[in-house]
């Protein structure tokens, strides 16, 4: 009988989608880059926030050296989030847009590869399938709570407007939504 999908399989699928989305820049017109960037941002933030809520707490508990691994991978994700923020703030007309995208692509893809090798593969060995399937369900539920587009104007008032760009604000609102629902 066909089994349910584990959280590992879902994460690998997300990573594939992100790789494909980056590849779209290679063939798309320059005028479409901003739209691709926006949907990429949305996918990446959703993926990362849900991963931090559902996957990394288990990594910390179940993998030898789990705390160190989790901290290393999460700090890579934060770096990518900062890059997203920078690009978003500078806008589509920025002359460094292409260079920033190249940097973002390298950072995200290296991170995804490191995550697959150091986190997902060991997790698949350390945790039984039934639990990984349950985590897969949690992952879907959490993902469905995500806002669909980065909010262009939140938050407006100090100090939020200084601390948080749209990307960070999106991640923040999403974390709040998940906390309320749990
Ligand atoms: Fe990931």
Boltz pocket constraint, residues with backbone or C-beta under 6 A from the ligand:
constraints:
  - pocket:
      binder: B
      contacts: [[A, 11], [A, 15], [A, 47], [A, 51], [A, 112], [A, 115]]
      max_distance: 6.0
